[in-house]
Amino acid sequence: MKVNQLFGLVGKVGLKFEAYSSFRPIPLNLKNLIEFGKTAPASKSFEFLKNELPVRIANILQEIRLLPDSLLFTKPVQEIIKMFVEF
């Protein structure tokens, strides 16, 4: 089952999530993050987040999708899914 089917995402939004879920997030470590924060302008941070957040959210939703049904359909997990989808 695709991410957009499982989480009720439809149309262009569902297709975008499906596409973003196939991308790999850029690996970050704390040292690089601190250096970036010291030297990079805010516009560069904005561009990074604009590109990276959809990838990370879609990948998290993919990981949630892989949970066993006994866990996936529990109320706490459904609440987490709802928060991500509404984001």
C-alpha positions as CSV (number, residue, x, y, z in Angstrom):
1,M,0.0,0.0,0.0
2,K,1.4,3.4,-0.9
3,V,1.8,6.2,1.6
4,N,-0.9,8.4,0.0
5,Q,-3.4,5.5,0.1
6,L,-2.7,4.6,3.7
7,F,-2.8,8.1,5.1
8,G,-5.7,9.4,2.9
9,L,-3.5,11.8,1.0
10,V,-5.1,12.6,-2.4
11,G,-4.3,14.3,-5.6
12,K,-1.1,16.3,-6.1
13,V,-0.3,16.1,-2.3
14,G,-0.4,12.3,-2.3
15,L,1.7,12.2,-5.4
16,K,4.3,14.6,-3.9
17,F,4.5,12.5,-0.8
18,E,5.0,9.4,-2.8
19,A,7.8,11.1,-4.8
20,Y,9.5,12.6,-1.7
21,S,9.4,9.3,0.1
22,S,11.7,7.9,-2.5
23,F,14.4,10.5,-1.8
24,R,17.1,10.0,0.9
25,P,17.4,12.7,3.6
26,I,20.7,14.5,3.7
27,P,22.8,13.1,6.6
28,L,23.5,15.7,9.3
29,N,25.7,15.6,12.4
30,L,25.7,18.1,15.2
31,K,29.1,19.5,14.3
32,N,28.0,20.4,10.7
33,L,24.7,21.8,12.0
34,I,26.5,24.1,14.4
35,E,29.0,25.3,11.7
36,F,26.1,25.9,9.3
37,G,24.3,27.9,11.9
38,K,27.4,30.1,12.5
39,T,28.3,30.8,8.9
40,A,25.3,30.4,6.6
41,P,22.8,33.1,5.9
42,A,19.2,32.6,6.9
43,S,18.2,32.4,3.2
44,K,20.4,29.3,2.8
45,S,18.8,27.7,5.9
46,F,15.4,28.4,4.5
47,E,16.3,26.8,1.2
48,F,17.7,23.8,2.9
49,L,14.6,23.3,5.1
50,K,12.3,23.9,2.2
51,N,13.8,21.0,0.3
52,E,14.7,18.7,3.3
53,L,11.5,18.8,5.4
54,P,9.2,17.2,2.9
55,V,11.7,14.4,2.3
56,R,12.1,13.7,6.0
57,I,8.3,13.9,6.7
58,A,7.6,11.5,3.8
59,N,10.3,9.1,4.9
60,I,8.9,9.1,8.5
61,L,5.5,8.3,7.1
62,Q,7.0,5.5,5.1
63,E,8.6,4.1,8.2
64,I,5.3,4.3,10.1
65,R,3.6,2.5,7.2
66,L,5.9,-0.5,7.8
67,L,4.8,-1.0,11.4
68,P,2.9,-4.2,12.1
69,D,-0.9,-3.8,11.9
70,S,-1.2,-4.5,15.6
71,L,0.8,-1.4,16.3
72,L,-0.1,0.7,13.2
73,F,-3.8,0.9,14.1
74,T,-3.4,1.8,17.8
75,K,-4.8,5.1,18.9
76,P,-1.4,6.7,19.8
77,V,0.1,5.8,16.4
78,Q,-3.0,7.1,14.6
79,E,-2.7,10.4,16.5
80,I,0.9,10.7,15.3
81,I,-0.1,10.0,11.8
82,K,-2.8,12.6,12.0
83,M,-0.3,15.2,13.2
84,F,2.1,14.5,10.3
85,V,-0.7,14.5,7.7
86,E,-2.1,17.8,9.0
87,F,1.4,19.3,9.0
